[in-house]
Amino acid sequence: MQRVNWQCDAEMDDRLKKQSQSSEKKQSDGKHSLGKTAKEAKSQYPQKQEEFIKKMLSNTDFKSASLLLSPISQLFNPLNQNLLNKIFTQGPKEISQILESLRCSSKQSVKSFEEYTSHCKYETSNLSPSTGLGKFDISHDPKNSATTVAVKVFYEFEPTRNIKEYGIEEPLKWNEKEKEEWKKRYFNAITSAWSKKFSFSVELIGKDGNPVKIVTTPQISVLESSSKSDSHFYLVVEKIPKDEFAGSSVQIGGQHVKLDSEDTKKTSKCGKYEQRGAVHEFGHMLGIGDEYRDSGFNPHHADLTESLFQTKVEVKDDQRVMSCGEEVNILHYSTILEALRKITNLEWK
Ligand SMILES: [Zn+2]
């Protein structure tokens, strides 16, 4: 077959026109390269879409999924929903995976309830909130309106750093059982304090033209990563003597979280409140700033809460989790609301 270097679009169109006139005969021999066949099909778009797909399914050796991505994305723009559904039920796994990812990457905004329920899962990894701290994965599944927020952590258990501070002879070391128990207590503390505390809703147009209200209650969890590179945060957990206290912190703009063996137990704060250090620090991991009186600056999430809830963040000592206690309020969900709006392109409130 003659090789042609395309000079410009107009020339290519002429060439494709000629090819399409004789394509019935040529396609029957099944020897065309994928690129060539795709160009031919594009020239006949949209009438011959389905025929082309059938031919690809029967003739092409699908060695690499990425090979198909480019021609397919060119062909199905805009996506033909009926055809996609047919391919999902009939085609090889590779094709359905590629088409599913194309469908999912579609940035078109959903308006009706029907469009929403048929949309694939909305999700993104390693999302950094606009507050300048925090990182998490978030997904929203339209099939059950479930929103999941996951913070991936890599645990590093360390012996006591400064033995003089606690008046002990030797650094305390962790054994495997203690590590596992600490992780369990940490997980339980985080999920019981933070998960499913608030719901967000949005209205879409139903089949009958009436509004349909969708409600989602974000589930928040901690996942253990097996490597540093796969995690959002490194949790460095120092072993200190029982009932002692060491300051905990989350590195701003970084991945380090400094905790200790006593951080899953409640300690007295600001005179009359109680707080577990791990529960407070987790707020920072979600991108929320400090709210206690001496934190000394405008909280990281202040601008975001103003724009999302038209509410100012108070800076004072009280029962709130980012102050001296453990009470999570809806402003502490501001980075989750921001992320949910971002991935779904819907105005959740
Ligand atoms: Zn803090």
Boltz pocket constraint, residues with backbone or C-beta under 6 A from the ligand:
constraints:
  - pocket:
      binder: B
      contacts: [[A, 280], [A, 281], [A, 284], [A, 289], [A, 290], [A, 322]]
      max_distance: 6.0
